[in-house]
Amino acid sequence: MSPISETEVLQHPLPGNSSAPPPADDHKSPSPTARRSVKKLIRRQVQDRSQWFRHGVQAAFAMLNLWLGIQFILWVRYYESAGRTLYVSRPAGVEGWLPIAGTMNTKFLVETRSIPRIHPAAMFLFLAFLLSSLLLKKAFCSWLCPIGTLSELLWKTGEKFFGKSFQLPKWLDLPLRGLKYVLLGFFAFVIGSMSAAALADFLHSPYGMVADVKMLNFFRDLGQTGIIVLVVLLALSFFIRNFWCRYLCPYGALMGLASLLSPAKIRRDAAACIDCGKCARACSANLPVDRLIQIRSVECAACMECIAVCPAQNALQFSLPPRRATEVNDRWRNLVLTPMAVTIVLACMFFGFVGYAKATGHWKTNLPRSLYLELVPNANQLSHPGM
């Protein structure tokens, strides 16, 4: 299956489900009206709280990143002012915004079996987020990523204003979705072709040591072109669901590829589904959830929006593979990943990696203040080692 494919063959219902609808015709599926006429709705017994949990996690992680950002700005200002302003310690968590450094350090770790000294937090956070995609589909993008949270806020605001989101035609949507894989492939090629020695030289160069400062300065010193690009991206995200995430984010592309190996997926039980189509309309990735048995697409971010709007008991689940049992309840027993379970797993992975790094002394980049006093004020003048 192609990494950017959004469709898969509709599977037949499990054996023994006499109440399940007959297999769809090869060329045309039954109309929604015809399908609804033969399905009995068994309403869900417990109110869905998936979005309450998810939005709570999003808000908490956004506040954490805001706090780290404020700390980092104060830290940078201290060195830019030659020590005349308030000193705060450098927040290592800001390295979560350095995915390229995290990827480089991960390759260095694999090749040398040693934890890098520069930007180690970037590696531990990268591994935590990658593991979340291996276990919980692409939950990082819809539960943790601040950019994903902002993107969701923009398109939902646009939907309230215009009454709908706008979708690009398929002939344009499909090639545009390939852009993020092109960007991912470029970074993978560059980093993959570097030896462990070259990686160490880059990260220990003046440029590599203050890569986080250069990232901050990029946004602080945006020129006219940068502002125009940023405004266009924000505007497009207002009209089109998750524009940046869907078409341009290489980090999301990597998480999507990793999510193909995840045992947890959004799954539809044909016997319980009433074919109302609400799940497909709610899907932020525009996937035909109402016509699939399980969502394998790399675009699925496990946001559970489809589950939240589903009125039928056990029709949609975020779960491990179901048992081959006749009764619907038996198929899903102890296999469903509840919103609370997802929250707990994400928290365990995040705090587990951070806690391990801190306990072993591999969390912070420990460089002398004298070096930062020299490098931070001159960060904009530092060029890439390969240039």
Wavefront OBJ file of the C-alpha trace (Angstrom):
o trace
v 0.000 0.000 0.000
v 1.229 3.423 -0.891
v 2.137 5.575 2.158
v -0.175 8.327 0.962
v -3.144 6.116 0.055
v -6.358 6.921 1.860
v -8.530 4.005 0.730
v -8.522 0.295 1.330
v -10.759 -2.581 0.303
v -13.976 -2.928 2.292
v -13.726 -6.221 4.092
v -16.606 -8.629 4.623
v -18.239 -8.757 8.085
v -16.975 -11.345 10.496
v -18.516 -14.810 10.148
v -21.630 -15.398 12.173
v -22.912 -11.823 12.042
v -26.392 -12.409 10.685
v -27.279 -8.767 11.313
v -24.392 -7.441 9.198
v -25.200 -5.950 5.767
v -24.416 -7.975 2.651
v -21.108 -7.300 0.865
v -21.066 -4.224 -1.305
v -21.290 -4.599 -5.085
v -17.948 -4.336 -6.888
v -19.044 -1.221 -8.726
v -21.577 0.490 -6.530
v -22.362 0.417 -2.806
v -25.915 0.740 -1.511
v -27.221 4.242 -1.085
v -27.197 5.696 2.448
v -31.000 5.618 2.506
v -31.127 1.951 1.534
v -28.489 1.009 4.099
v -30.149 2.936 6.927
v -33.484 1.265 6.268
v -32.200 -2.169 7.335
v -30.017 -1.174 10.293
v -31.208 -0.928 13.882
v -29.608 1.729 16.081
v -28.406 0.599 19.487
v -27.362 3.840 21.118
v -24.099 3.981 23.012
v -24.485 3.496 26.718
v -21.721 5.815 27.936
v -21.214 9.410 26.838
v -18.082 9.854 24.737
v -15.379 11.977 26.368
v -12.576 11.480 23.884
v -12.470 15.138 22.856
v -12.567 16.309 26.466
v -9.451 14.247 27.188
v -7.727 15.151 23.929
v -8.318 18.879 24.218
v -7.125 18.745 27.818
v -3.868 17.083 26.743
v -3.485 19.571 23.885
v -3.968 22.531 26.228
v -1.541 21.145 28.815
v 1.159 20.494 26.214
v 0.622 23.908 24.605
v 1.009 25.600 28.007
v 4.168 23.579 28.662
v 5.628 24.724 25.355
v 4.644 28.329 26.058
v 6.398 28.168 29.428
v 9.500 26.643 27.850
v 9.447 29.354 25.198
v 9.310 32.152 27.765
v 12.174 30.605 29.718
v 14.231 30.206 26.580
v 13.690 33.818 25.485
v 14.774 35.046 28.933
v 17.824 32.794 28.758
v 18.783 34.130 25.325
v 18.269 37.752 26.426
v 20.595 37.203 29.379
v 23.476 36.305 27.061
v 22.566 38.909 24.449
v 22.724 41.570 27.175
v 26.091 40.251 28.411
v 24.557 39.172 31.703
v 22.690 42.398 32.551
v 19.173 40.890 32.557
v 17.459 38.221 34.631
v 19.187 34.853 34.424
v 17.160 31.671 34.086
v 18.582 28.258 33.313
v 18.295 27.015 29.770
v 15.169 24.794 29.406
v 16.314 21.590 27.722
v 12.736 20.828 26.696
v 12.956 23.515 24.018
v 15.040 21.021 22.039
v 11.783 19.285 21.183
v 11.578 21.977 18.480
v 14.810 20.638 16.940
v 13.617 17.463 15.173
v 16.593 17.482 12.786
v 19.018 17.520 15.724
v 16.957 14.775 17.340
v 17.173 12.655 14.199
v 20.920 13.264 13.887
v 21.516 12.309 17.504
v 19.406 9.169 17.108
v 21.556 8.049 14.175
v 24.665 8.886 16.210
v 23.338 6.763 19.086
v 22.616 3.812 16.781
v 26.063 3.928 15.182
v 28.196 4.609 18.265
v 26.062 3.245 21.149
v 26.780 6.487 22.999
v 24.445 9.334 23.931
v 25.466 12.659 22.335
v 26.450 15.578 24.536
v 24.926 18.366 22.430
v 21.112 18.574 22.336
v 20.501 15.148 23.931
v 16.970 16.193 24.946
v 16.111 16.565 21.254
v 16.887 12.873 20.776
v 14.941 11.641 23.797
v 11.880 13.687 22.834
v 12.140 12.545 19.225
v 12.226 8.907 20.364
v 9.280 9.446 22.718
v 7.160 10.965 19.944
v 8.203 8.289 17.446
v 7.290 5.541 19.910
v 3.882 7.153 20.432
v 3.234 6.751 16.688
v 4.389 3.136 16.737
v 1.962 2.353 19.562
v -0.952 4.784 19.155
v -1.168 5.566 15.460
v -0.248 9.214 14.739
v -1.537 10.422 18.129
v 1.418 12.784 18.537
v 0.034 15.038 15.805
v -3.502 15.348 17.196
v -2.819 15.062 20.931
v 0.583 16.676 21.579
v 1.944 18.745 18.698
v 1.386 22.491 19.321
v 1.379 23.156 15.566
v -1.308 20.517 15.143
v -3.300 22.149 17.940
v -3.029 25.578 16.284
v -3.962 24.106 12.905
v -7.035 22.438 14.377
v -8.080 25.654 16.091
v -7.789 27.549 12.794
v -9.817 25.199 10.617
v -12.509 24.700 13.245
v -12.811 28.478 13.557
v -13.073 28.649 9.767
v -15.815 26.020 9.785
v -17.822 28.005 12.314
v -17.417 31.154 10.247
v -18.173 29.661 6.815
v -20.262 26.674 7.871
v -17.844 24.218 6.255
v -14.222 23.515 5.364
v -13.033 23.588 1.796
v -11.483 20.511 0.178
v -9.037 20.534 -2.688
v -9.935 18.382 -5.701
v -8.332 14.943 -5.712
v -6.149 15.729 -8.732
v -4.500 18.473 -6.641
v -4.841 16.941 -3.162
v -2.907 13.737 -3.919
v 0.258 15.315 -5.381
v 0.290 18.026 -2.714
v 0.211 15.371 -0.005
v 3.370 13.963 -1.542
v 5.265 17.178 -0.775
v 5.801 16.287 2.875
v 7.335 12.966 1.845
v 9.657 14.761 -0.567
v 10.814 16.990 2.295
v 11.170 13.978 4.593
v 13.139 12.140 1.924
v 15.495 15.098 1.538
v 16.272 15.251 5.263
v 16.555 11.456 5.464
v 19.041 11.428 2.581
v 21.185 14.208 4.050
v 21.281 12.751 7.560
v 21.544 9.159 6.341
v 24.606 9.978 4.240
v 26.473 11.511 7.206
v 28.911 9.396 9.179
v 28.973 9.397 12.980
v 32.081 11.601 12.879
v 30.373 14.068 10.540
v 27.321 14.180 12.804
v 29.499 14.877 15.834
v 31.415 17.592 13.971
v 28.184 19.298 12.951
v 26.588 19.211 16.410
v 29.804 20.371 18.120
v 30.292 23.240 15.682
v 29.313 26.760 16.831
v 26.333 26.564 14.466
v 25.157 23.256 15.949
v 25.597 24.373 19.552
v 23.215 27.309 19.129
v 20.840 25.782 16.579
v 18.008 26.498 19.014
v 18.990 30.173 19.212
v 19.131 30.413 15.431
v 15.644 28.904 15.272
v 14.366 31.556 17.675
v 16.099 34.339 15.749
v 14.502 33.147 12.518
v 11.064 33.938 13.916
v 12.184 37.076 15.750
v 13.750 38.516 12.577
v 11.158 37.492 9.986
v 11.524 39.539 6.827
v 8.775 40.528 4.438
v 8.952 37.240 2.536
v 8.800 35.184 5.731
v 5.806 37.152 6.998
v 3.955 36.691 3.703
v 4.606 32.940 3.723
v 3.464 32.668 7.347
v 0.274 34.649 6.690
v -0.526 32.525 3.627
v -0.061 29.308 5.607
v -2.297 30.596 8.403
v -4.938 31.697 5.913
v -4.916 28.358 4.105
v -5.193 26.561 7.457
v -8.291 28.672 8.162
v -10.025 27.387 5.017
v -8.589 23.861 4.635
v -8.447 21.269 7.404
v -4.901 20.876 8.726
v -3.282 22.395 5.632
v 0.287 22.412 7.008
v 0.009 18.944 8.558
v -1.629 17.404 5.493
v 0.667 18.780 2.817
v 3.935 20.151 4.156
v 5.005 18.751 7.547
v 7.920 16.256 7.151
v 7.762 15.423 10.866
v 4.125 14.395 10.479
v 5.089 12.371 7.401
v 7.592 10.400 9.478
v 5.045 9.845 12.241
v 2.541 8.669 9.646
v 4.950 6.109 8.212
v 5.741 4.856 11.721
v 2.013 4.611 12.441
v 1.644 1.956 9.725
v 3.225 -0.461 12.220
v 0.851 0.480 15.027
v -1.434 -2.326 16.255
v -3.956 0.293 17.394
v -6.336 1.620 14.752
v -9.747 3.157 14.343
v -11.946 0.144 13.567
v -15.548 -0.058 12.380
v -17.796 -2.963 13.305
v -20.146 -3.489 10.358
v -22.666 -5.317 12.538
v -23.113 -2.366 14.898
v -22.714 0.449 12.327
v -25.942 2.079 11.088
v -24.223 3.707 8.078
v -25.209 7.251 9.028
v -21.975 8.696 7.598
v -21.361 11.057 10.524
v -17.862 9.642 11.112
v -16.703 10.403 7.571
v -17.990 13.976 7.770
v -16.201 14.506 11.098
v -12.845 13.052 9.979
v -10.252 15.835 9.859
v -8.253 13.816 7.292
v -11.281 13.419 4.988
v -11.104 9.629 5.156
v -14.139 7.477 4.241
v -14.429 6.021 7.725
v -18.003 4.848 7.082
v -16.819 2.557 4.244
v -13.778 0.987 5.893
v -13.343 -1.795 8.402
v -10.096 -0.390 9.777
v -8.276 2.873 9.101
v -4.768 2.074 7.918
v -4.114 5.414 6.244
v -1.025 7.374 7.245
v -3.274 10.436 7.422
v -5.231 9.117 10.422
v -4.045 10.934 13.556
v -6.185 9.020 16.078
v -8.010 12.217 17.034
v -11.166 10.142 17.711
v -13.423 12.836 16.231
v -15.166 10.106 14.247
v -15.776 8.072 17.406
v -17.079 11.135 19.239
v -19.915 11.708 16.752
v -20.852 8.048 16.272
v -24.269 7.359 17.855
v -24.086 3.532 17.760
v -22.752 1.338 20.536
v -19.457 -0.371 19.543
v -19.688 0.757 15.911
v -16.361 2.620 16.028
v -13.442 1.884 18.314
v -9.822 2.902 18.701
v -8.564 -0.536 19.543
v -6.271 -3.470 19.039
v -7.404 -6.136 16.514
v -10.803 -7.557 17.595
v -11.511 -11.172 18.394
v -13.363 -13.287 15.853
v -16.486 -13.662 17.969
v -20.176 -13.641 17.059
v -21.317 -11.175 19.714
v -20.239 -7.564 19.230
v -19.409 -7.029 22.898
v -17.212 -10.123 22.955
v -15.173 -8.930 19.986
v -14.054 -5.730 21.711
v -13.741 -6.801 25.358
v -10.468 -5.505 26.900
v -9.156 -4.417 23.493
v -10.522 -0.871 23.287
v -8.134 2.000 23.980
v -10.202 4.510 25.912
v -9.334 8.231 25.878
v -8.041 7.889 29.431
v -5.841 4.952 28.388
v -4.406 6.971 25.485
v -3.728 9.879 27.833
v -1.965 7.624 30.333
v 0.164 5.911 27.672
v 1.228 9.243 26.155
v 2.086 10.609 29.607
v 4.080 7.492 30.512
v 6.100 7.665 27.304
v 6.774 11.401 27.585
v 7.670 11.496 31.268
v 9.382 8.114 31.043
v 11.890 9.282 28.424
v 12.377 12.651 30.121
v 12.782 11.008 33.525
v 15.303 8.484 32.233
v 17.347 11.207 30.539
v 17.393 13.311 33.711
v 18.196 10.364 35.978
v 21.159 9.327 33.837
v 22.472 12.879 33.408
v 21.756 12.998 29.667
v 19.005 15.622 29.550
v 20.744 18.991 29.457
v 23.354 20.382 27.090
v 26.103 21.355 29.523
v 28.269 24.041 27.988
v 30.178 26.745 29.923
v 28.607 30.189 30.255
v 31.666 31.757 28.722
v 31.001 29.859 25.502
v 27.355 30.914 25.411
v 28.394 34.536 26.074
v 30.444 34.315 22.902
v 28.047 32.356 20.687
v 24.518 33.512 21.550
v 24.939 37.241 20.705
v 26.599 36.281 17.413
v 24.254 33.445 16.455
v 23.047 35.181 13.287
v 26.609 35.469 12.010
v 27.300 31.742 12.393
v 27.055 29.812 9.139
v 26.333 26.159 8.470
v 29.544 24.069 8.770
v 29.105 22.812 5.233
v 28.907 26.297 3.752
l 1 2 3 4 5 6 7 8 9 10 11 12 13 14 15 16 17 18 19 20 21 22 23 24 25 26 27 28 29 30 31 32 33 34 35 36 37 38 39 40 41 42 43 44 45 46 47 48 49 50 51 52 53 54 55 56 57 58 59 60 61 62 63 64 65 66 67 68 69 70 71 72 73 74 75 76 77 78 79 80 81 82 83 84 85 86 87 88 89 90 91 92 93 94 95 96 97 98 99 100 101 102 103 104 105 106 107 108 109 110 111 112 113 114 115 116 117 118 119 120 121 122 123 124 125 126 127 128 129 130 131 132 133 134 135 136 137 138 139 140 141 142 143 144 145 146 147 148 149 150 151 152 153 154 155 156 157 158 159 160 161 162 163 164 165 166 167 168 169 170 171 172 173 174 175 176 177 178 179 180 181 182 183 184 185 186 187 188 189 190 191 192 193 194 195 196 197 198 199 200 201 202 203 204 205 206 207 208 209 210 211 212 213 214 215 216 217 218 219 220 221 222 223 224 225 226 227 228 229 230 231 232 233 234 235 236 237 238 239 240 241 242 243 244 245 246 247 248 249 250 251 252 253 254 255 256 257 258 259 260 261 262 263 264 265 266 267 268 269 270 271 272 273 274 275 276 277 278 279 280 281 282 283 284 285 286 287 288 289 290 291 292 293 294 295 296 297 298 299 300 301 302 303 304 305 306 307 308 309 310 311 312 313 314 315 316 317 318 319 320 321 322 323 324 325 326 327 328 329 330 331 332 333 334 335 336 337 338 339 340 341 342 343 344 345 346 347 348 349 350 351 352 353 354 355 356 357 358 359 360 361 362 363 364 365 366 367 368 369 370 371 372 373 374 375 376 377 378 379 380 381 382 383 384 385 386 387
